[in-house]
Amino acid sequence: MKKYRDQTMGSLEPHIFAVAEQAFNKMEIENNNQSIIVSGESGAGKTVSAKYAMRYLAFISKSKTETENEKKVLASNPIMEAIGNAKTAINDNSSRFGKYIELHFNDRNHITGVSMQTYLLEKSRVVHQASHERNYHIFYQLYSSRNMFPQLKLGDSDKYNYLNSLHSDNDSQSINETVNALNTLGFSEEQQYSIWEILSSILHLGNIEIDKNTGDSDSCSISSNDPSLKIVSTLLDINKGELQKWLCYRRIVSLNETFEKPMTAVEASRARDSLAKHIYASLSQWLISIMNSTMCDTSPSQTNCPKIGILDIYGFEMMKLNSFEQFCINYANEKLQQQFNLHVFKLQEKEYRKEGINVHNIDFYDNQPVIKLIESRLGILDLLDEECRMLKGSDASWTQKLCKKYDKNDRFLKPKFGVMEFTIKHFAGDVKYSSDGFLDKNKDTVFEDQVNVLRNGKNPLLKKMFFVKNSKGSPTHSKQNKETVGSQFRNSLNALMTTLNDTTPHYIRCVKPNDSKLPFVFDIQRAVDQLRACCVLETIRISAAGFPSRWTYVDFFLRYRVLLKSKKINRNDPKLTCQRIVEEYIKTKDNYKFGNTKIFFRASQVAYLERKRAEKRKDCSILVQKTWRKYICQKKYLKIRTSIIKIQRCLRAYVARRYILI
Ligand SMILES: Nc1ncnc2c1ncn2[C@@H]1O[C@H](COP(=O)(O)OP(=O)(O)OP(=O)(O)O)[C@@H](O)[C@H]1O
């Protein structure tokens, strides 16, 4: 970390620290907001990279008096991982929500606080995990230390429906980290115990047995002696009879009357699972809101302070079976890609125009049509919401409507067989979605009467978790705020884009070397596919086609005046001198452009000018890149002790600095 401090990008080997340094440095100099956008496939290393970036920023902004803030920043990581990460088929520590973490700095560039925003937690994992996958780490951490909390009644030999048996040796060690982090962030022992109570209640809730009533298959019941029902009621301090009733009945409100309708055993199990997911999501939201209030300094002096945001969001997903979750993840990636396009390509075009340079329109793959297809009025999300509002709405009829409306849209493909699927042509590839379950996942229904049972209990944390404020600050029932998952996601993504557009972005593209989680194995085809998917190749092509090196006339004059005879140098007119230099050294006019304030070059032209400059100045460290073997043999300009390794290092740094101009 010390090595990268105060170094310019490219002067040392590529590293996450170099990106973090660049962001910090730009914030120091320009005093404006920065963002580091980390992207890549699942398991490519986004979370690890984001943590390194945070660690670096905490390290360089350290002051003797303010170490507490940096400690808090780093303490948020184990908690976020415990509640939001899980083992999946491809990554043992996969983040199942997107995160935007903002570090706030004061005028001396010391960290004063952090705020975190999360996006779309994968709730289905709380009640069901695919084979070889796990529930969220925090459940296993709790289970591994059950002996410390006998009151939670987590038995040794008990099986939990919501927890598959993939326990790991690390779980008992990680709970210590989680508890230490909770302590650092000021969670009281009472609060921590309440968290464990709620988590174990979720596990017990999944074990409540719902039986089909004999003789009436349309209704179901739960025995009053069900041990799990008793434990949940005791732990959450709620009315057992009420819970027993509302797990089997639902209230129907029509225009003229309100009545209680029994649920079938299947409906009741589904409703119970929805309740469990809702409790977990509310608990994680509460934890994040408390962490935010502890870590974020909201005093007026801090409101305009510069920030560095780190975005670690799920990468593009193309699974065998793609559902609502993949649809939302890929939609988020389309938005990020658009932000990248906007930054890299559109701003480039804008700069040429501002400089009065006539460059043919830069041709890049604009993904606006796909975003329009998804989020515009009467787009896929709107039609999904409309279908959710209909009494007889179904996944099939929604798909039919999509196929009819977007029949001629070139980013939408109708299914060849069957009616329950559709394909979207995303920037990173065509993804076939199965429509099954879209409506249910978008509605994410939780029965209000079940939530009221929790709200009416005596557990103070539960009360807080389900206390929803309306815009005027007074409490309201969450039913009134009902917004579908799709529209909530669209709104939060648009808010994120507004935040990002207010920053200078820095990009980290993580590339996964192989699919077997093996060290030192590099699958070239997989790597190229990923670079293609995140448009790195496209960026290089466009960069090379354009004029990526831009110099102000003064800077260019200062660096290359050495190339001219002294009588041709006019100190009072740098622009004229620049013109003389390029006329003498660069023959084709197509290789450079004169702007109003800057001079624009193709990458190879700058390399050529550098070589000429080095020859003039007899700068062997640069000259060596062309004919280094010759120079080593002759030892002409080199110091005797310069080793080949040193030369290679110098070469690499030089190449990185001069040629990788994207
Ligand atoms: N720079 C690295 N060097 C070696 N191994 C790494 C590196 N970065 C990540 N890994 C390994 O890859 C695993 C997956 O990384 P990480 O969890 O950061 O991926 P991710 O892109 O955030 O995935 P997801 O989208 O599923 O959350 C890590 O647990 C670690 O074992």
The ligand as an SDF file (V2000), in Angstrom:
LIG
                    3D

 31 33  0  0  0  0  0  0  0  0999 V2000
   -7.2060  -11.3900   -6.6530 N   0  0  0  0  0  0  0  0  0  0  0  0
   -7.4950  -12.6330   -6.3090 C   0  0  0  0  0  0  0  0  0  0  0  0
   -6.5290  -13.5650   -6.2250 N   0  0  0  0  0  0  0  0  0  0  0  0
   -6.8110  -14.8320   -5.9010 C   0  0  0  0  0  0  0  0  0  0  0  0
   -8.0380  -15.2860   -5.6100 N   0  0  0  0  0  0  0  0  0  0  0  0
   -9.0240  -14.4100   -5.6620 C   0  0  0  0  0  0  0  0  0  0  0  0
   -8.8210  -13.0310   -6.0240 C   0  0  0  0  0  0  0  0  0  0  0  0
  -10.0060  -12.4170   -6.0150 N   0  0  0  0  0  0  0  0  0  0  0  0
  -10.9150  -13.3560   -5.6690 C   0  0  0  0  0  0  0  0  0  0  0  0
  -10.3290  -14.5460   -5.4360 N   0  0  0  0  0  0  0  0  0  0  0  0
  -10.9800  -15.8150   -5.0650 C   0  0  0  0  0  0  0  0  0  0  0  0
  -12.2150  -15.9160   -5.7350 O   0  0  0  0  0  0  0  0  0  0  0  0
  -13.2900  -16.0530   -4.8320 C   0  0  0  0  0  0  0  0  0  0  0  0
  -14.4780  -15.2770   -5.3510 C   0  0  0  0  0  0  0  0  0  0  0  0
  -14.2180  -13.8800   -5.2600 O   0  0  0  0  0  0  0  0  0  0  0  0
  -15.3630  -12.8390   -4.9300 P   0  0  0  0  0  0  0  0  0  0  0  0
  -16.2540  -13.3430   -3.8550 O   0  0  0  0  0  0  0  0  0  0  0  0
  -14.7200  -11.5320   -4.7350 O   0  0  0  0  0  0  0  0  0  0  0  0
  -16.1630  -12.8890   -6.3190 O   0  0  0  0  0  0  0  0  0  0  0  0
  -17.3630  -11.9610   -6.7700 P   0  0  0  0  0  0  0  0  0  0  0  0
  -17.0250  -11.5170   -8.1390 O   0  0  0  0  0  0  0  0  0  0  0  0
  -17.6320  -10.9220   -5.7460 O   0  0  0  0  0  0  0  0  0  0  0  0
  -18.5320  -13.0030   -6.8670 O   0  0  0  0  0  0  0  0  0  0  0  0
  -20.1160  -12.8030   -6.6310 P   0  0  0  0  0  0  0  0  0  0  0  0
  -20.6300  -12.0080   -7.7730 O   0  0  0  0  0  0  0  0  0  0  0  0
  -20.6050  -14.2350   -6.6520 O   0  0  0  0  0  0  0  0  0  0  0  0
  -20.2650  -12.1600   -5.2950 O   0  0  0  0  0  0  0  0  0  0  0  0
  -12.7540  -15.5190   -3.5090 C   0  0  0  0  0  0  0  0  0  0  0  0
  -13.3830  -16.1280   -2.4070 O   0  0  0  0  0  0  0  0  0  0  0  0
  -11.2850  -15.8840   -3.5760 C   0  0  0  0  0  0  0  0  0  0  0  0
  -11.1380  -17.2290   -3.1710 O   0  0  0  0  0  0  0  0  0  0  0  0
  1  2  1  0
  2  3  1  0
  2  7  2  0
  3  4  2  0
  4  5  1  0
  5  6  2  0
  6  7  1  0
  6 10  1  0
  7  8  1  0
  8  9  2  0
  9 10  1  0
 10 11  1  0
 11 12  1  0
 11 30  1  0
 12 13  1  0
 13 14  1  0
 13 28  1  0
 14 15  1  0
 15 16  1  0
 16 17  2  0
 16 18  1  0
 16 19  1  0
 19 20  1  0
 20 21  2  0
 20 22  1  0
 20 23  1  0
 23 24  1  0
 24 25  2  0
 24 26  1  0
 24 27  1  0
 28 29  1  0
 28 30  1  0
 30 31  1  0
M  END
$$$$
